[in-house]
């Protein structure tokens, strides 16, 4: 039984690729006060925007859930009234 080599030979058409971990580039922190101010303002804006988006998403989910509960209660009450009318009309 022939085994394939673990590393391709030099005559291979595809070069050997190593799987290196991908790391995000993180720039160094700003050194001047104006740079620090800009980074602080941008950070505060990002945090406030994410808070606003989360509040909007929460409100949408809560209103959909409330609408579903109201619809369920409404259909159950309608069915109860229909059954009640049928039982009262019977001799």
GROMACS elastic network, one bead per residue, 0.5 to 0.9 nm:
[ bonds ]
;  ai    aj funct       b0    kb
    3     6     6  0.88075   500
    4     7     6  0.85951   500
    4     8     6  0.86442   500
    5     8     6  0.63179   500
    5     9     6  0.79009   500
    7    16     6  0.73245   500
    8    11     6  0.79586   500
    8    12     6  0.61392   500
    8    14     6  0.84118   500
    8    15     6  0.78872   500
    8    16     6  0.66840   500
    9    12     6  0.56029   500
   10    13     6  0.85517   500
   10    15     6  0.84430   500
   11    14     6  0.88928   500
   12    15     6  0.68177   500
   12    16     6  0.86759   500
   14    17     6  0.86121   500
   17    20     6  0.89466   500
   19    22     6  0.89315   500
   23    26     6  0.89521   500
   26    29     6  0.88518   500
   27    30     6  0.87430   500
   28    31     6  0.87367   500
   29    35     6  0.85767   500
   29    36     6  0.79284   500
   29    39     6  0.88770   500
   30    33     6  0.79295   500
   30    34     6  0.85409   500
   30    35     6  0.53017   500
   30    36     6  0.57531   500
   30    39     6  0.80187   500
   31    34     6  0.86135   500
   31    35     6  0.67656   500
   31    36     6  0.70925   500
   32    35     6  0.52500   500
   32    36     6  0.63131   500
   32    37     6  0.86374   500
   33    36     6  0.50172   500
   33    37     6  0.60399   500
   33    38     6  0.85848   500
   34    38     6  0.61319   500
   34    39     6  0.85731   500
   35    38     6  0.51150   500
   35    39     6  0.61506   500
   35    40     6  0.85232   500
   36    39     6  0.51088   500
   36    40     6  0.60652   500
   36    41     6  0.85990   500
   37    40     6  0.50681   500
   37    41     6  0.61266   500
   37    42     6  0.85307   500
   38    41     6  0.51689   500
   38    42     6  0.60416   500
   38    43     6  0.83930   500
   39    42     6  0.51823   500
   39    43     6  0.59659   500
   39    44     6  0.85491   500
   40    43     6  0.50506   500
   40    44     6  0.61244   500
   40    45     6  0.86049   500
   41    44     6  0.51056   500
   41    45     6  0.61626   500
   41    46     6  0.86170   500
   42    45     6  0.50818   500
   42    46     6  0.61631   500
   42    47     6  0.86358   500
   43    46     6  0.51344   500
   43    47     6  0.61991   500
   43    48     6  0.86208   500
   44    47     6  0.51248   500
   44    48     6  0.61073   500
   44    49     6  0.84997   500
   45    48     6  0.51445   500
   45    49     6  0.59939   500
   45    50     6  0.85250   500
   46    49     6  0.51204   500
   46    50     6  0.61350   500
   46    51     6  0.85516   500
   47    50     6  0.52156   500
   47    51     6  0.61762   500
   47    52     6  0.86717   500
   48    52     6  0.61526   500
   48    53     6  0.86429   500
   49    52     6  0.50493   500
   49    53     6  0.61921   500
   49    54     6  0.85984   500
   50    53     6  0.50749   500
   50    54     6  0.61263   500
   50    55     6  0.85969   500
   51    54     6  0.51419   500
   51    55     6  0.62077   500
   51    56     6  0.87111   500
   52    55     6  0.51326   500
   52    56     6  0.62655   500
   52    57     6  0.86797   500
   53    56     6  0.51354   500
   53    57     6  0.61684   500
   53    58     6  0.85374   500
   54    57     6  0.51109   500
   54    58     6  0.60396   500
   54    59     6  0.85414   500
   55    58     6  0.50734   500
   55    59     6  0.61163   500
   55    60     6  0.86437   500
   56    59     6  0.50928   500
   56    60     6  0.62178   500
   56    61     6  0.86831   500
   57    60     6  0.51351   500
   57    61     6  0.62003   500
   57    62     6  0.85088   500
   58    61     6  0.52112   500
   58    62     6  0.59897   500
   58    63     6  0.84948   500
   59    62     6  0.51026   500
   59    63     6  0.60178   500
   59    64     6  0.85409   500
   60    63     6  0.52164   500
   60    64     6  0.61768   500
   60    65     6  0.85688   500
   61    64     6  0.51759   500
   61    65     6  0.61221   500
   61    66     6  0.85491   500
   62    65     6  0.50684   500
   62    66     6  0.60470   500
   62    67     6  0.85334   500
   63    67     6  0.60364   500
   63    68     6  0.85286   500
   64    67     6  0.50749   500
   64    68     6  0.61922   500
   64    69     6  0.87033   500
   65    68     6  0.50810   500
   65    69     6  0.62678   500
   65    70     6  0.86582   500
   66    69     6  0.51206   500
   66    70     6  0.61389   500
   66    71     6  0.85420   500
   67    70     6  0.51381   500
   67    71     6  0.60868   500
   67    72     6  0.85603   500
   68    71     6  0.51295   500
   68    72     6  0.61264   500
   68    73     6  0.86484   500
   69    72     6  0.50713   500
   69    73     6  0.61807   500
   69    74     6  0.85133   500
   70    73     6  0.51702   500
   70    74     6  0.60259   500
   70    75     6  0.86255   500
   71    74     6  0.50257   500
   71    75     6  0.61553   500
   71    76     6  0.85642   500
   72    75     6  0.53056   500
   72    76     6  0.61700   500
   72    77     6  0.86270   500
   73    76     6  0.51370   500
   73    77     6  0.61079   500
   73    78     6  0.85581   500
   74    77     6  0.52337   500
   74    78     6  0.61746   500
   74    79     6  0.86465   500
   75    78     6  0.50500   500
   75    79     6  0.61382   500
   75    80     6  0.85681   500
   76    79     6  0.50823   500
   76    80     6  0.61084   500
   76    81     6  0.86557   500
   77    81     6  0.61696   500
   77    82     6  0.85658   500
   78    81     6  0.52033   500
   78    82     6  0.62262   500
   78    83     6  0.87038   500
   79    82     6  0.50537   500
   79    83     6  0.61968   500
   79    84     6  0.85008   500
   80    83     6  0.51501   500
   80    84     6  0.59895   500
   80    85     6  0.85648   500
   81    85     6  0.60565   500
   81    86     6  0.85659   500
   82    85     6  0.52106   500
   82    86     6  0.63214   500
   82    87     6  0.87771   500
   83    86     6  0.51142   500
   83    87     6  0.62480   500
   83    88     6  0.86948   500
   84    87     6  0.52046   500
   84    88     6  0.61904   500
   84    89     6  0.86593   500
   85    88     6  0.52616   500
   85    89     6  0.61865   500
   85    90     6  0.87965   500
   86    89     6  0.53778   500
   86    90     6  0.65099   500
   87    90     6  0.54612   500
   87    91     6  0.86940   500
   88    91     6  0.78514   500
